[in-house]
Amino acid sequence: LSGPALLPVGVLATRRVTERVGMPVIGVGGVRTAADAREYLAAGASLVAIGTAALADPRVPERIARELGKARG
């Protein structure tokens, strides 16, 4: 299973793991947009991985990084 269906499960798992471990966690699963990446970051992820979306469009990671950079100002 991959893609958007994993987003809510991945975000929940990220939140639970970050609450229990004292080390960086990589959020992964269902990331297609900057909003998706923000959900993982808000759940405590130190990094966000982009998988299936990057296979469909190799420019997705760059676009997401650019949009996240704009939000930080």
C-alpha positions in Angstrom: 0.0 0.0 0.0 1.3 3.4 -0.8 0.1 6.9 -1.7 -2.5 9.2 -0.1 -4.2 6.4 1.9 -1.1 6.2 4.1 -1.1 9.9 5.2 -3.4 9.7 8.2 -1.8 6.4 9.4 1.8 7.8 8.9 1.0 11.0 10.7 -0.5 9.2 13.6 2.4 6.7 13.8 4.9 9.6 13.6 3.1 11.4 16.5 3.1 8.3 18.7 6.7 7.4 18.0 8.0 10.9 18.6 6.2 11.0 21.9 8.1 7.8 23.0 11.6 8.1 21.6 14.3 10.6 22.1 15.6 10.6 18.6 14.8 12.1 15.2 11.9 10.5 13.3 11.3 10.5 9.5 7.7 10.9 8.5 6.8 8.9 5.5 3.7 7.8 3.6 1.3 9.7 1.4 3.2 12.9 1.0 2.2 14.7 -2.2 2.0 18.4 -1.2 3.6 20.9 1.2 0.4 20.6 3.4 1.0 16.9 3.7 4.6 17.5 4.7 3.5 20.1 7.3 1.2 17.5 8.9 4.2 15.2 9.5 6.3 18.1 10.8 3.5 19.2 13.1 3.4 15.6 14.3 7.0 15.9 15.3 8.9 14.5 12.3 12.4 15.8 11.9 12.4 15.0 8.2 9.8 14.0 5.7 10.3 11.4 3.0 8.6 11.5 -0.4 8.2 8.2 -2.2 5.4 7.4 -4.7 4.7 11.0 -5.6 8.3 11.5 -6.7 8.0 8.4 -8.9 5.0 9.9 -10.6 6.6 13.4 -10.8 10.3 13.8 -10.0 9.8 17.5 -9.5 7.5 17.0 -6.5 10.2 17.1 -3.8 11.6 20.3 -5.1 8.2 21.9 -5.3 7.4 20.9 -1.7 10.7 22.1 -0.4 10.2 25.4 -2.2 6.7 25.8 -0.8 7.8 25.0 2.7 10.7 27.5 2.4 8.2 30.2 1.4 6.1 29.5 4.5 9.1 30.0 6.8 9.8 33.4 5.1 
